[in-house]
């Protein structure tokens, strides 16, 4: 039940719980299950139906042209900032400092007691990682701005192309990973279920719902 803990009955405010009925996955009102029939109706919805609407909302949110434009503008700003002469000089100075620390750490590696070797090795790994990142940043700062901007645009276009396959990718995903992704994208879904009575038999259908997305502040900029 990939939407467990996220669905809420709009009539009574209770969480909706997953149940398998006739081999299909449904969500039923927790107020009806755990309290009483008088507290709320046996509101129930199919998981496939709710999931379809939730994925549609996620697609609309993350493929929003305004958000894509903000992403593109921010990456362009960062590229231009990283290519300034001051930035290149800063990277060089930091690289020199890292290289000095690396030389000292490698010297310590042959001098320290055996029980300290692993600590020094970890320090060397971390310094080497920083060195590689600074090397890449320095290289980028010396690359023509237009080429870097074109590379940034290509990455965004590739990401948007991948997002266009979001529904297919999500529905093929491992249920555990799918649930994790949905929890990161959606805070809760309030469902309104319609009730139809025919004699003594009641049937329930999804009437409407409010999907609350998790706050999504791209680069700390308010949406």
trRosetta pair geometry for C-beta under 8 A, 3 or more apart (Angstrom, degrees):
i j d omega theta_ij theta_ji phi_ij phi_ji
1 4 4.4 81 109 -49 110 105
1 18 3.1 -68 -108 -83 155 168
1 25 6.2 -180 -96 -164 78 127
1 27 7.4 120 -155 -83 121 91
1 47 6.7 -133 -133 -101 71 141
2 47 7.3 107 36 -172 86 126
2 51 6.9 56 70 -103 122 123
2 175 5.5 -128 -76 -160 104 84
2 178 5.0 -32 -137 107 140 110
2 179 4.3 -141 -147 -78 72 84
2 182 6.1 100 154 11 100 150
3 6 4.9 -96 -173 54 73 117
3 7 5.4 56 141 -33 115 108
3 18 7.6 138 65 -71 77 112
3 27 6.8 -59 86 -66 118 142
3 47 6.5 179 19 -139 118 92
3 50 6.2 -44 -22 110 173 131
3 51 6.7 -139 -42 -79 125 83
3 54 7.1 -177 -101 -30 124 163
3 179 7.7 -139 -55 -121 29 85
3 182 6.6 -85 -96 140 66 155
3 189 7.2 -34 -167 29 124 134
4 7 7.9 -54 -118 17 22 97
4 17 7.5 31 -131 -139 89 50
4 18 5.3 -62 -84 -14 98 122
4 179 7.4 -4 35 -139 90 129
5 15 6.7 -18 -124 -152 38 133
5 183 7.8 14 86 -104 118 112
6 182 6.9 -78 -45 136 166 113
6 183 6.9 -137 -72 -98 122 70
6 186 6.0 58 -160 108 136 113
6 187 7.7 160 -140 131 90 25
6 188 5.6 -171 -167 -122 62 49
6 189 5.7 45 140 12 93 94
7 15 6.9 96 81 -166 64 63
7 16 4.0 -49 108 46 114 118
7 27 5.2 24 79 170 161 159
7 45 7.9 -149 -160 52 149 124
7 50 6.8 -9 -97 -170 130 160
7 188 7.5 154 -90 -166 16 74
7 189 5.2 -28 -106 70 63 100
7 191 5.9 3 -164 -9 100 123
8 13 6.4 -14 180 -158 111 41
8 14 7.1 167 -153 87 69 29
8 15 6.0 -49 -101 -104 67 45
8 16 6.6 -155 -90 -10 14 91
8 188 5.6 20 -7 177 120 120
8 189 6.9 167 23 82 77 46
8 190 5.0 -34 76 -104 103 65
8 191 7.0 158 74 15 46 76
9 12 5.2 12 100 45 124 82
9 13 6.6 -43 75 12 79 12
9 14 5.0 9 32 56 118 78
9 15 7.7 25 0 87 86 3
9 16 5.7 123 -47 -65 83 96
9 29 4.2 46 -74 -120 148 101
9 30 7.3 -153 -5 28 121 73
9 31 6.3 -103 52 12 150 114
9 40 6.3 61 137 -172 157 153
9 43 5.5 125 -127 65 115 145
9 190 7.9 3 114 -155 9 68
9 191 6.5 -43 -110 65 41 88
9 193 7.4 -45 -136 4 87 114
10 13 7.7 30 -146 -72 22 48
10 190 4.6 84 -81 168 95 100
10 191 6.0 -148 -14 78 97 32
10 192 4.6 -37 44 -75 141 74
10 209 7.7 -161 -36 -119 128 58
10 210 7.5 103 -91 15 127 104
11 29 7.4 -30 53 -116 112 146
11 40 5.7 132 100 -139 119 107
11 41 6.9 20 79 24 168 97
11 43 6.6 161 18 -41 131 149
11 192 7.3 111 -46 -127 82 66
11 193 7.5 -67 -17 38 121 88
12 29 6.6 83 38 -171 121 128
12 31 4.1 -32 102 -10 152 169
12 39 6.3 65 -128 151 153 86
12 40 4.1 -79 -24 -79 144 131
13 31 7.7 80 61 -52 59 133
14 29 5.6 84 74 -176 120 81
14 30 4.1 -145 157 65 116 91
14 31 3.6 -173 -15 -37 152 90
14 32 7.9 -174 66 1 153 62
14 34 7.7 -177 -157 42 141 111
14 35 7.7 -133 -84 -3 151 124
14 40 6.6 -131 16 0 130 161
15 30 4.6 32 71 -4 69 145
16 27 4.1 60 141 161 120 110
16 28 6.2 167 -161 77 84 23
16 29 5.7 -44 -106 -94 82 37
16 30 6.2 -142 -97 -22 24 85
16 43 7.5 -83 -110 99 116 104
16 45 7.7 3 -179 31 157 102
16 191 6.8 1 -31 35 152 131
17 27 6.6 155 71 -153 24 70
17 28 5.8 -30 60 61 80 79
17 30 5.1 99 -23 -82 104 88
17 33 6.0 -48 34 18 134 162
18 25 6.2 -16 -160 -167 103 98
18 26 7.3 146 -151 82 53 41
18 27 5.6 -37 -88 -96 55 72
18 47 7.2 31 -125 -75 102 124
19 25 7.7 150 79 -153 34 54
19 26 5.5 -27 67 69 82 91
19 27 7.5 135 18 -108 76 24
19 28 5.5 3 11 1 127 117
19 44 8.0 -60 51 -130 116 118
20 23 6.8 5 177 -122 103 14
20 24 7.0 156 -155 74 65 27
20 25 5.9 -35 -99 -95 70 59
20 26 7.5 144 -108 20 20 79
21 24 6.1 -34 70 64 68 80
21 26 5.2 -7 19 9 116 129
21 44 7.8 11 10 -174 154 149
24 46 6.4 -35 155 -131 124 101
24 47 7.8 -169 166 24 80 95
24 48 7.9 -65 -164 -4 106 114
25 46 7.2 91 84 -162 63 63
25 47 4.0 -12 105 4 110 135
25 48 7.5 117 62 -27 97 78
26 44 4.9 12 173 -175 128 109
26 45 6.6 154 -157 76 79 32
26 46 5.9 -52 -102 -100 73 43
26 47 6.6 -131 -92 -26 21 81
27 44 6.7 166 81 -148 44 60
27 45 5.5 -13 54 57 93 84
27 47 6.5 107 -26 -78 94 75
27 50 6.9 -3 16 -4 132 156
27 191 7.8 113 93 21 129 161
28 32 6.5 -94 162 67 100 121
28 33 5.9 101 111 -50 117 116
28 42 6.5 -30 -152 -171 110 70
28 43 6.8 140 -155 82 54 55
28 44 4.7 -17 -96 -96 76 92
29 32 4.4 77 82 7 105 106
29 33 6.8 176 94 -9 56 87
29 40 5.0 -114 139 118 149 135
29 41 6.8 91 19 78 151 57
29 42 6.8 -160 34 -147 106 24
29 43 4.2 70 -34 48 118 98
29 44 7.5 -99 -7 -62 76 57
29 193 7.7 -120 -48 19 112 144
30 33 5.4 -57 -142 42 39 111
30 34 5.5 1 172 9 77 115
31 34 6.9 -67 -124 52 19 85
31 35 5.1 -24 -169 24 61 126
31 39 4.8 -136 165 124 102 118
31 40 3.9 71 97 11 123 135
32 35 7.2 -41 -83 51 10 85
32 36 7.7 -61 -141 97 42 22
32 37 6.5 41 -147 -107 84 47
32 39 6.7 -165 -84 74 43 96
32 40 4.8 -98 -56 83 81 92
32 41 6.3 -38 -81 108 133 23
32 42 5.0 160 175 -95 159 50
32 43 6.8 165 -14 20 139 72
35 39 4.0 10 106 3 130 165
35 40 7.3 75 60 14 123 94
36 39 4.7 111 55 -10 75 99
37 41 8.0 31 -164 -118 68 34
37 42 7.4 -21 -125 -48 85 91
40 43 6.7 -55 153 0 109 108
41 193 7.3 -145 87 87 123 119
41 195 5.6 -83 -172 -79 163 143
41 202 7.5 -140 -165 166 112 154
41 204 7.4 154 134 -94 121 126
42 202 6.8 120 50 92 113 136
42 204 6.9 -137 99 -36 76 142
43 191 7.4 156 153 107 129 110
43 193 3.8 142 -152 47 104 149
43 195 7.5 -82 -94 -67 75 101
43 204 5.7 162 -140 -152 45 148
44 193 7.0 103 35 -145 29 155
44 204 4.9 114 47 72 74 141
45 49 6.0 -113 174 71 96 121
45 50 5.5 87 126 -47 129 112
45 191 6.0 -104 -11 -177 151 153
45 193 6.1 -133 -54 -100 100 112
45 204 7.2 -96 -66 126 58 110
45 205 7.8 73 -109 -167 79 28
45 206 4.6 65 -125 -70 121 103
46 49 4.4 86 71 3 98 106
46 50 7.1 -178 89 -4 53 84
46 206 7.8 -92 32 -24 75 120
47 50 6.0 -62 -149 42 34 105
47 51 5.8 34 157 -23 70 113
48 51 5.8 -56 -141 38 26 113
48 52 6.5 35 157 -28 61 103
49 52 5.9 -51 -156 25 28 114
49 53 7.1 20 152 -10 60 104
49 206 5.6 -180 130 6 135 145
50 53 6.0 -61 -158 38 37 107
50 54 6.2 34 149 -21 71 109
50 189 6.8 120 -171 125 115 157
50 191 7.0 -46 -110 -93 121 134
50 206 6.8 -179 -73 -100 78 152
50 209 7.3 99 -130 -55 88 170
51 54 5.6 -54 -144 37 34 113
51 55 6.2 32 159 -18 67 105
52 55 6.2 -57 -149 36 26 107
52 56 6.5 29 151 -21 61 108
53 56 5.5 -54 -150 34 33 116
53 57 6.5 35 152 -21 65 103
53 209 6.4 100 122 56 154 133
53 211 7.0 -165 135 -54 99 134
54 57 5.7 -54 -154 33 33 112
54 58 6.6 32 150 -18 66 103
54 182 6.7 28 148 -141 140 113
54 186 6.1 -43 -157 -57 111 160
54 189 6.4 -67 -90 -78 109 146
54 211 6.2 164 -114 -122 66 135
55 58 5.6 -51 -147 36 36 112
55 59 6.3 40 152 -21 66 103
55 166 7.0 172 -170 122 99 104
55 167 5.2 97 155 -110 137 83
55 170 5.9 -174 -117 70 123 154
55 171 7.8 -12 -87 -50 162 93
56 59 5.7 -53 -150 35 31 113
56 60 6.4 30 153 -19 64 106
57 60 5.7 -55 -149 36 32 111
57 61 6.3 31 153 -21 65 107
57 186 7.4 75 93 -93 130 116
57 211 4.5 -70 -106 97 173 159
57 213 6.9 -156 149 -69 114 104
58 61 5.7 -55 -147 35 32 112
58 62 6.1 2 167 3 68 112
58 166 6.8 -146 109 152 111 145
58 185 5.1 18 -115 165 116 149
58 186 7.2 -79 -72 -50 102 102
58 213 7.7 145 -97 -113 61 109
59 62 6.7 -70 -137 49 22 90
59 63 5.5 -7 176 10 64 123
59 163 7.4 143 -132 164 71 94
59 166 5.6 178 -92 64 91 140
59 167 6.8 -16 -63 -49 133 95
60 63 6.7 -64 -121 52 15 92
60 64 6.6 49 158 -67 55 85
61 64 6.1 -34 -171 -26 25 114
61 67 7.7 44 162 -11 55 158
61 185 7.5 148 69 -169 147 104
61 213 5.5 141 -105 -111 155 156
61 216 7.0 113 168 17 120 159
62 67 6.9 -97 -146 92 34 152
62 163 5.9 -140 117 -148 114 138
62 166 7.6 124 71 -83 130 158
62 185 7.9 -59 -40 -133 124 120
62 216 8.0 -121 -86 -162 78 164
63 67 8.0 119 114 59 6 117
63 68 7.2 10 -163 -46 42 121
63 160 6.9 104 -127 -146 85 88
63 163 5.5 171 -78 130 97 131
63 164 7.4 94 -107 -80 138 62
63 166 8.0 -132 -42 -6 118 140
64 67 4.3 74 74 8 102 107
64 68 6.9 -176 88 -10 51 84
65 68 5.5 -55 -145 38 36 113
65 69 6.2 38 156 -22 68 104
66 69 5.8 -53 -150 34 30 112
66 70 6.6 31 151 -18 63 105
67 70 5.6 -52 -149 36 34 112
67 71 6.4 38 151 -21 65 103
67 216 7.9 -2 -124 123 139 126
67 218 6.3 145 -153 -29 90 149
67 223 7.5 0 -92 -123 100 118
68 71 5.6 -52 -150 34 32 114
68 72 6.4 31 152 -18 65 106
68 156 7.0 118 -164 178 88 118
68 160 6.3 40 -123 -89 131 128
69 72 5.7 -55 -147 38 32 110
69 73 6.1 31 155 -18 67 108
70 73 5.7 -54 -142 39 30 110
70 74 6.1 29 158 -19 65 108
70 218 5.5 111 115 88 127 144
70 219 7.6 -155 152 31 105 118
70 221 6.7 -150 -171 78 133 145
71 74 6.0 -58 -147 37 26 108
71 75 6.4 23 157 -16 63 108
71 156 6.2 150 116 -124 116 121
71 218 6.2 -90 -76 -168 78 145
72 75 6.0 -57 -148 38 28 108
72 76 6.4 30 154 -19 63 108
72 152 7.5 125 -144 134 64 107
72 153 6.8 43 -139 -106 108 74
72 156 5.5 44 -88 -121 87 175
73 76 5.7 -56 -150 36 30 113
73 77 6.4 33 152 -22 64 104
74 77 5.5 -51 -150 33 34 113
74 78 6.4 32 153 -17 66 104
74 218 7.1 -159 -8 144 156 107
74 219 5.0 -170 -143 -23 156 164
74 221 7.8 -144 -79 -8 132 139
75 78 5.7 -53 -147 37 34 111
75 79 6.3 38 153 -23 65 103
75 152 4.4 166 141 -170 125 130
75 155 7.9 -157 -159 69 161 119
75 156 6.9 -158 24 -54 157 121
76 79 5.7 -52 -147 33 31 113
76 80 6.4 28 156 -16 65 106
76 149 5.8 39 -121 -127 87 100
76 152 6.5 173 -73 96 58 154
77 80 6.0 -58 -150 38 29 108
77 81 6.2 28 153 -19 65 109
78 81 5.6 -56 -145 37 31 112
78 82 6.1 27 158 -19 66 109
79 82 6.0 -61 -147 37 27 107
79 83 6.5 18 158 -16 63 112
79 140 7.8 -110 -139 169 74 115
79 145 6.7 119 139 -151 107 78
79 148 4.6 164 -160 130 123 120
79 149 5.7 163 102 -77 160 66
79 152 5.7 -102 -51 -37 139 145
80 83 6.1 -64 -149 36 29 107
80 84 7.6 50 151 -45 59 87
80 145 6.4 41 -103 -142 68 125
81 84 6.3 -35 -168 -8 38 113
81 87 6.6 117 147 -63 62 145
82 87 5.3 -174 -155 161 36 160
82 137 6.5 -114 -161 -161 119 86
82 140 5.8 -5 133 114 131 117
82 141 5.5 -117 151 -86 76 82
82 148 8.0 -149 74 -180 114 159
83 87 6.7 43 34 58 7 136
83 88 7.7 19 -163 -48 36 101
83 140 7.2 -100 -79 137 79 75
83 141 5.2 167 -115 -145 43 55
83 142 7.9 179 -138 -45 80 17
83 143 7.4 -93 -109 63 112 65
83 145 5.3 -171 75 -87 173 90
83 148 6.7 -168 -60 26 130 158
84 87 4.5 98 60 1 82 102
84 88 7.2 -147 97 -5 46 83
84 141 7.5 -54 48 -149 40 105
85 88 5.6 -52 -151 34 37 112
85 89 6.4 35 153 -16 68 105
86 89 5.9 -57 -152 39 31 110
86 90 6.3 34 151 -23 65 107
87 90 5.5 -54 -148 34 32 114
87 91 6.4 34 154 -21 66 103
87 137 7.9 -112 162 162 105 104
87 141 5.2 -157 106 -121 107 133
88 91 5.8 -53 -151 33 31 111
88 92 6.5 31 152 -19 63 105
88 138 6.5 89 -143 -142 69 71
88 141 4.2 176 -83 134 83 137
88 142 6.4 92 -118 -62 128 80
89 92 5.6 -54 -150 34 34 113
89 93 6.4 33 154 -19 66 105
90 93 5.8 -55 -150 35 32 111
90 94 6.4 28 154 -15 65 107
91 94 5.8 -58 -147 40 31 109
91 95 6.2 35 153 -23 65 107
91 134 5.5 161 -162 -168 88 88
91 137 5.2 -160 -117 105 134 107
91 138 4.1 179 132 -81 139 86
91 141 6.1 -177 7 5 147 149
92 95 5.6 -53 -147 34 30 114
92 96 6.5 33 154 -22 63 102
92 138 6.5 102 -65 -120 66 128
93 96 5.8 -52 -153 31 31 112
93 97 6.7 30 150 -17 62 105
94 97 5.6 -55 -153 36 35 113
94 98 6.4 35 151 -19 68 105
94 134 5.5 -147 102 -126 112 141
95 98 5.7 -54 -146 36 33 111
95 99 6.2 33 155 -20 66 107
95 131 6.8 87 -137 -137 78 72
95 134 4.8 180 -79 131 87 136
95 135 7.0 100 -114 -69 126 63
95 138 6.6 -6 -44 -46 141 145
96 99 5.8 -55 -147 36 29 111
96 100 6.5 33 153 -21 63 104
97 100 5.8 -53 -152 32 31 112
97 101 6.5 28 153 -15 65 106
98 101 5.7 -57 -151 39 33 110
98 102 6.2 36 151 -23 67 106
98 127 5.8 160 -165 -168 90 89
98 130 5.4 -154 -123 106 138 113
98 131 4.9 177 135 -82 139 83
98 134 6.4 170 7 20 152 152
99 102 5.5 -49 -144 34 33 115
99 103 6.5 37 155 -22 63 102
99 131 7.0 97 -70 -115 69 121
100 103 5.9 -53 -152 31 31 111
100 104 6.6 26 152 -14 63 107
101 104 5.8 -57 -150 39 33 110
101 105 6.2 33 153 -21 68 108
101 127 5.5 -150 105 -127 112 139
102 105 5.6 -55 -144 37 31 111
102 106 6.3 30 157 -19 65 106
102 124 6.7 87 -139 -135 77 76
102 127 4.9 177 -82 133 86 137
102 128 7.0 98 -115 -70 125 67
102 131 6.7 14 -53 -56 144 141
103 106 6.0 -55 -148 36 28 109
103 107 6.5 29 152 -19 62 107
104 107 5.7 -56 -151 35 32 113
104 108 6.4 35 151 -22 66 104
105 108 5.6 -51 -149 33 34 113
105 109 6.7 48 149 -36 62 97
105 120 6.0 164 -170 -168 85 88
105 123 5.2 -149 -136 110 135 115
105 124 4.9 174 130 -79 133 82
105 127 6.2 169 12 12 157 154
106 109 5.4 -37 -154 13 36 121
106 110 7.8 21 155 -7 58 96
106 124 6.6 90 -72 -110 71 127
107 110 6.7 -66 -167 36 37 98
107 111 6.6 16 146 -8 68 121
108 111 5.5 -77 -146 47 38 107
108 112 5.5 35 166 -31 83 109
108 120 5.3 -155 106 -129 110 136
109 112 6.9 -40 -125 22 20 105
109 117 6.7 69 -152 -138 72 77
109 120 5.0 179 -90 127 72 138
109 121 7.0 86 -119 -69 114 68
109 124 7.0 10 -65 -46 130 140
112 116 4.1 -96 161 85 130 124
112 117 6.3 173 87 -72 112 56
112 120 5.8 167 21 -32 150 142
113 116 5.2 82 61 11 76 105
113 117 7.8 -112 102 -33 43 79
114 117 5.7 -27 -160 -13 41 118
116 119 5.2 -53 -166 37 64 117
116 120 6.2 60 140 -20 84 103
117 120 5.9 -62 -152 39 33 107
117 121 6.2 34 153 -21 69 108
118 121 5.5 -53 -145 36 32 114
118 122 6.4 36 154 -22 64 103
119 122 5.8 -53 -152 33 30 111
119 123 6.6 32 149 -19 63 104
120 123 5.5 -51 -151 35 36 115
120 124 6.5 38 150 -21 66 103
121 124 5.6 -52 -149 34 34 113
121 125 6.5 37 151 -21 65 102
122 125 5.6 -50 -149 33 34 113
122 126 6.5 31 153 -17 65 105
123 126 5.8 -57 -150 37 31 109
123 127 6.3 28 154 -16 66 108
124 127 5.8 -56 -144 40 31 110
124 128 6.1 34 155 -22 65 107
125 128 5.7 -56 -147 36 28 112
125 129 6.5 32 152 -22 62 104
126 129 5.7 -51 -151 32 32 114
126 130 6.6 31 151 -16 64 104
127 130 5.7 -53 -150 37 34 111
127 131 6.3 40 149 -25 66 105
128 131 5.4 -50 -148 33 33 117
128 132 6.5 35 153 -20 64 102
129 132 5.9 -54 -152 33 30 110
129 133 6.6 29 151 -17 64 106
130 133 5.7 -55 -149 37 34 112
130 134 6.3 29 155 -16 67 108
131 134 5.9 -59 -147 40 29 107
131 135 6.2 35 153 -24 64 106
132 135 5.6 -50 -147 32 31 116
132 136 6.5 31 154 -18 63 104
133 136 5.8 -55 -153 35 31 111
133 137 6.4 29 150 -18 65 108
134 137 5.4 -52 -144 38 35 113
134 138 6.1 38 155 -21 67 105
135 138 5.8 -55 -147 36 27 111
135 139 6.4 29 153 -19 62 107
136 139 5.7 -54 -149 35 30 112
136 140 6.4 31 152 -20 64 106
137 140 5.6 -54 -149 36 31 112
137 141 6.4 33 152 -23 65 105
138 141 5.6 -52 -148 32 32 113
138 142 6.8 18 155 -9 63 108
139 142 6.1 -69 -156 41 31 103
139 143 6.5 38 148 -35 67 105
140 143 5.5 -50 -148 20 37 117
140 148 6.3 91 -165 -111 89 130
143 147 5.6 -99 161 77 105 122
143 148 5.4 120 99 -55 115 103
144 147 4.7 83 73 6 94 106
144 148 7.1 -171 93 -6 48 87
145 148 5.7 -62 -152 40 35 109
145 149 6.1 33 154 -20 71 107
146 149 5.7 -55 -146 38 31 110
146 150 6.2 33 154 -20 65 106
147 150 5.7 -53 -149 36 31 112
147 151 6.4 34 151 -21 64 104
148 151 5.5 -51 -148 34 33 113
148 152 6.4 36 152 -21 65 103
149 152 5.6 -50 -149 34 34 113
149 153 6.4 34 153 -18 65 104
150 153 5.7 -54 -148 37 32 111
150 154 6.3 35 152 -23 65 105
151 154 5.6 -53 -149 33 31 113
151 155 6.6 32 153 -20 64 103
152 155 5.8 -55 -153 33 32 111
152 156 6.6 29 151 -16 65 105
153 156 5.7 -55 -149 37 34 110
153 157 6.2 35 153 -20 67 106
154 157 5.7 -53 -146 37 30 112
154 158 6.3 32 153 -20 64 106
155 158 5.7 -54 -149 36 31 112
155 159 6.4 32 152 -20 64 105
156 159 5.6 -54 -148 35 33 112
156 160 6.3 30 154 -17 66 105
157 160 5.8 -54 -146 38 31 109
157 161 6.4 35 152 -22 63 105
158 161 5.6 -53 -150 34 32 114
158 162 6.5 33 151 -19 64 103
159 162 5.6 -53 -152 35 33 112
159 163 6.4 34 149 -20 66 104
160 163 5.4 -49 -146 36 36 114
160 164 6.6 49 150 -31 62 96
161 164 5.6 -43 -157 19 34 118
161 165 7.6 20 149 -6 59 99
162 165 6.1 -65 -165 39 39 102
162 166 7.7 78 135 -64 62 71
162 169 7.8 30 177 -39 80 155
163 166 5.1 3 -167 -48 53 112
165 168 4.9 -54 -174 48 80 115
165 169 5.3 84 125 -28 90 104
166 169 5.8 -63 -144 40 27 109
166 170 6.0 24 162 -19 67 110
167 170 6.0 -58 -145 36 25 108
167 171 6.3 16 162 -12 63 112
168 171 6.2 -64 -147 40 25 105
168 172 6.4 14 158 -11 62 114
169 172 6.1 -69 -150 42 27 104
169 173 6.5 45 150 -49 64 101
170 173 5.5 -41 -153 3 34 122
170 178 5.8 101 -170 -128 77 101
170 181 6.9 -134 -121 89 100 148
173 177 5.0 -114 171 86 115 110
173 178 4.3 143 89 -64 120 93
173 181 7.3 3 128 9 171 140
174 177 4.4 74 66 13 96 107
174 178 6.7 -166 85 -12 44 87
175 178 5.4 -54 -140 37 32 115
175 179 6.2 34 160 -21 66 103
176 179 6.0 -53 -151 34 28 110
176 180 6.6 29 150 -19 62 106
177 180 5.5 -52 -149 35 35 114
177 181 6.4 35 153 -19 66 104
178 181 5.8 -55 -150 36 31 110
178 182 6.3 29 154 -19 65 107
179 182 5.7 -55 -146 37 31 111
179 183 6.4 32 156 -20 65 106
180 183 6.0 -57 -151 35 28 110
180 184 6.6 25 153 -17 63 107
181 184 5.8 -60 -153 36 32 110
181 185 6.3 16 155 -10 68 113
182 185 5.9 -66 -145 44 31 104
182 186 5.6 -26 176 30 72 111
183 186 7.1 -71 -114 59 20 72
184 214 6.5 -78 165 11 39 159
185 213 6.6 -51 164 -145 67 84
185 214 6.0 -152 -177 16 16 110
186 189 6.5 4 169 -47 134 95
186 211 6.3 -62 -134 -172 118 94
186 212 6.8 105 -167 78 73 57
186 213 6.0 -62 -107 -114 57 47
186 214 6.5 -102 -66 -23 6 84
187 212 4.6 -57 60 110 103 107
187 213 6.9 64 2 133 89 12
187 214 5.2 131 -50 -81 88 64
188 212 5.0 16 55 45 73 121
189 209 5.7 11 178 176 96 125
189 210 7.1 170 -156 83 51 49
189 211 5.2 -9 -111 -108 89 67
189 212 7.1 -155 -77 20 41 76
190 209 6.2 166 85 -157 52 69
190 210 4.5 6 51 50 105 98
190 212 7.6 59 -8 -19 93 106
191 206 6.5 -67 -162 -133 111 94
191 208 7.9 163 -156 91 49 43
191 209 4.7 -18 -106 -104 59 107
192 206 7.8 94 78 -166 55 58
192 207 4.7 -67 110 69 94 108
192 208 4.6 7 50 58 119 82
192 209 6.4 -160 17 -74 74 52
193 204 5.0 9 169 -173 119 111
193 205 7.0 154 -162 75 73 29
193 206 6.2 -50 -110 -104 69 43
193 207 6.1 144 -141 3 13 96
194 204 6.8 153 78 -156 50 56
194 205 4.9 -19 60 64 103 84
194 206 7.4 25 14 108 88 7
194 207 3.9 112 -38 -64 98 113
195 202 5.9 -21 -165 -165 98 110
195 203 7.6 147 -156 77 50 43
195 204 5.7 -20 -100 -101 64 77
196 202 7.0 145 77 -158 45 58
196 203 4.9 -19 64 62 98 92
196 204 7.6 -176 21 -79 75 31
196 205 7.3 24 -4 3 113 105
197 201 7.3 150 -156 83 54 47
197 202 5.3 -26 -99 -100 72 74
198 201 5.2 -21 69 69 84 98
198 202 8.0 163 24 -88 65 27
198 203 7.2 16 8 -2 107 107
206 209 6.9 -26 -172 -34 109 113
213 216 6.5 -39 141 -13 119 114
215 223 8.0 175 -164 27 70 120
216 223 6.3 32 80 -24 78 153
217 220 5.6 35 137 -121 117 26
217 221 6.3 170 -176 57 82 39
217 222 6.3 -28 -127 -98 106 37
217 223 6.3 -136 -103 -17 58 96
218 221 5.8 -28 78 47 73 99
218 223 7.2 86 10 -71 89 103
